[in-house]
């Protein structure tokens, strides 16, 4: 009989604790627990950051960490890109469409065919994507929507599709310039999914046209189609993929099944012969997500679509990742924390570390303000030293035991703004050198001995400023001018590496400061007014902001910034705006208070970024 070392190439290890990293299949004996253990791969779905704009039946292509969704219902030109953490805005399609197919990768992809209304029209046009913009290419020979698709922009295939209510069997190949008609598929169908390459491709599932769905698989060798193994669940409007090796390693997920309004949560994987139903299922029945191959059979993606019993509008903005890994992924999420002692909005805040935080003054209700200070630790708020003035919208930085605050408004409507600066030692506030201007709705960051403040109004909602000032503890000095007059901004970072986002005069604008001057950064993908920001100018989390049309404090949306681009992040559990102005890091933040129009709230949430841990299993005998 072969030994474990002869089979695996390594000996069984004897360890006092489980290792931090180990390959799948390695066995070790834990001398502390007196058990044999190993790392085991498992399949699982996990929630991910939502798409920016909810939609269904848009083209999809790429990988799990570099994916594209383009077009979709209701008839849009929008393109979004996924980087493995969240979605960011891409270049707009030239023609609005839904039920378009996708193929390729993020820097060389295609949107093919689709449907546009009005007029009710199947499209023949196709477009190529270079990672930033779309260019029209030669059209299909047969206009249609909802084709199966696979391959590359130099060697692509579309199969089947719909013309009106009719399922089609036509197949066309793209050679990088034009489309040519090729051998038809055996089973006419639309809204199937494809994977693989032009000479080793596969399509599966799809709508047969009223009234049925297909479970058929067909494999393509570049010339002919042959039957493959049938899926266990017949369905159309499904999603899936498999990458270049998709003919022997594909994945299918979600979709409509045969009954009216019915759908599936099932995930199936294909090995070139047989479909196997995975133990991992979607959380809810969904259909009409990304149309086109995305990811591989072990790392795929499902975004957008319809859900609920009838799977009809409204459509959703959810994203979920499918993984087969030897690690367990826990998605980033917000969780409930301890409530504030009372309702608050427009509080000043300090940097914090995601577990500790200082909340200063704020608005209790209209027109009442407070001068309380609250300290957060171990998920509990406790009273701190009383702030010298009853105000809202002060701004500053520092830590719970070494903070600074300045500016703010004393009453509404349009009450006097202040210039007083105060410092906090963890117990009480002390008056410092006044800020050079009377200011409210401004931004501030950095420690007590190296602070930075910029923009804001001379009084609430009026006379936005371009000034920047640096604070060294005793005194303020002028810094580089801000590029435009601004108010009600989000902010993060330090005196030599600050981040600005949004505001009342240019709500998508963002910029960074290097200690001398400001430089424009990429625009935020949606309007931001009065947001909270945690982190740095290269790793930030934005939350609790107004963003029309979801405004008036009714906003759970969050964003992330990596120093290069803005993208979506997991949503808050409670919609809010104008909450605690600063807190924590991009992976450990605190969202507290704010308002959901018209009421101020006391709710606190704590954010934990995505984590992963080895999937250890104890080996037992039966």
C-alpha positions, 0 to 999 in steps of 0.5 A: 500500500502506498504511503501518504508521502508517496501519494502527496509528496510530503510527510504528515506534519506534527504541529502545536497549532494550525499553520497560517498557510497550507496547500489543499490536501496537506495533512498535519497532526495538531499535538495540542488538540490531538487531532489530524487536520487538513485543508479542504476546498469548498464551494461557496457564494458570498455577497459583494459590493453592489453595482452602481445602477440596478439593471438586468440582462446587460452584457457581461464578460471578463474575470471575477477580478476584472469584469464588465457589465454593459447596457441592460434593462431599462435600455441603457448605455451604462458600463461598469467595471468590477475590480474584485472589490467593487464597481466603477464607471466605465465608458458608455456604449454608443447604442443603448440596449438590453439583452446584449451578449458579451465576450472577451476580457476587460481590455478587449471585450465586445457587446453584441446585438441586443434589443432597443425600445422604442422602437421595438427593435432587435439590434445587429450592431456590435461594439468593442471595448478597450478598457475605457471606451467603446468603438462600433464594429461591423454588424451581425448578419442577423439582428437578434437579442439574447445570444449565447457567446464566447471567445475573444474579440479576434475569434468570437462566437455568438449562437442562437438568440431571439428575434421577437418571441422566436428562438433562433439557431443561427451561429456567427463567428467574428474574426476581428473585423467582420461576422460570418455565418457558420453551422447552426446549433441543433436546438434553437434557443435564446438567453443561453450562456457560453464559455471557451474558445472558437475551436473549443467552445460550449453553450448551455441552457436557454429559453426555447421560446414559449413555453419551455426552457432548455437543459441542453449543452452543445460543444463547438470545435470551430466547425461543428456542434455536438451534444454534451451532457444535459444540465440537471436544471433546465433554465433560461436567462441564466449566468455563468462562464468558464474562461478559455477552458470552459468546454471542460470546466464551466459553471451555470447559475440562477435563471428562469425555470419552466414554471411561470415566474419560477426560477432557480438558486442552483449552481452547476459545474461542467467537466466536459461530460457531466453537470454536477449540482454544487452544494453552494446556492444563491441566497435568493432566486434570481434571473437576468443577470450578466449575459455572457461568460464571466470568470471561471468554473471556480471563480465567477460572478453574478450581478444585477438581474431580477428577483422575487417570486415573479422575477419581474421589475423592480430590478436589483443592484446586488453582486455575488461571487462564486468561489471554489477555494481552500479558504473561507471568504467572509464578505465585507459588511456593516454590523450593528454597534452601540447606539448614541446616547441621543439622536445626532447628525452633523457631528465632528469626529476624529480619525479613530481606528475603526473600534474607537471614535470621538463624536463632537456636538451636532444637531439633535433635531431642528433647530436644537444643537448639542455641546456633548462629546461622546467617546466610542470603545468596545461598541459602547458610547460614553460621555466625554468632556463637554465641548465649549460651544453648542454647535453642529458641523465642526470639523477637525482631526486627531485621536480620541485622546488628542483631538482638535476641532474648529469652526461650526454653526451655532444656530439655524437657520443660517446662524453665525459660523465660528473660528474657535479652535479647541483641543481635547486630551481625552478628558476636557477641551482647551481653547487654542489659536482661532482658525483664520476664517469663520467656517462651517461645512468645511473639511479637516484631517490630520493629528493635533500637531499636523492638521489640515483644513480646507474649503467650507462656508462663511455661514451655512450654505453660503459663500463657499471658500477655496482656502486651505490652512495647516495647523501645527498645534499652536498656530494656523498657516496658509496652504495651497489653495483648493481648486474650487470653492466648495462646501459639505465635503467628505474628507480623509488622510493627513496634512501631507496626504489628504483626500477630498470628495464631493461637496455642494458646488461640484458633487462628484469632484475629488482631489488629493493634497501632498502637503503643498498643493491640490491635484484633481483625482478621478470623479466619484461615480455618483453625486456626494454631499455631506459624506463621511470618509474613513481611511487614507487618500489611497485606501478610503471608505465613503458612506452616509452621504446624500446622493440625488435622486436617492437624497434627503438622507435616504441613502445606504450606498457606500464607495471605496477609493484606492488612489486611482479609482472610485468603486462601490462598497457594501451598503450600510444597513441603515440609510443615512446622511450627514453622520459622524464626519470621520471614523476609522480605516477603509476596512474598519470604520464606524458610521454613527448618527445622521439623518433619514429625512426628516428624523435624526437617528442614534443608530451606530454601525461598524464596518469590517472589510473582507477577510479570508481564513483557511478551510481547516477540517478535522479528519475523523474515522467512521 
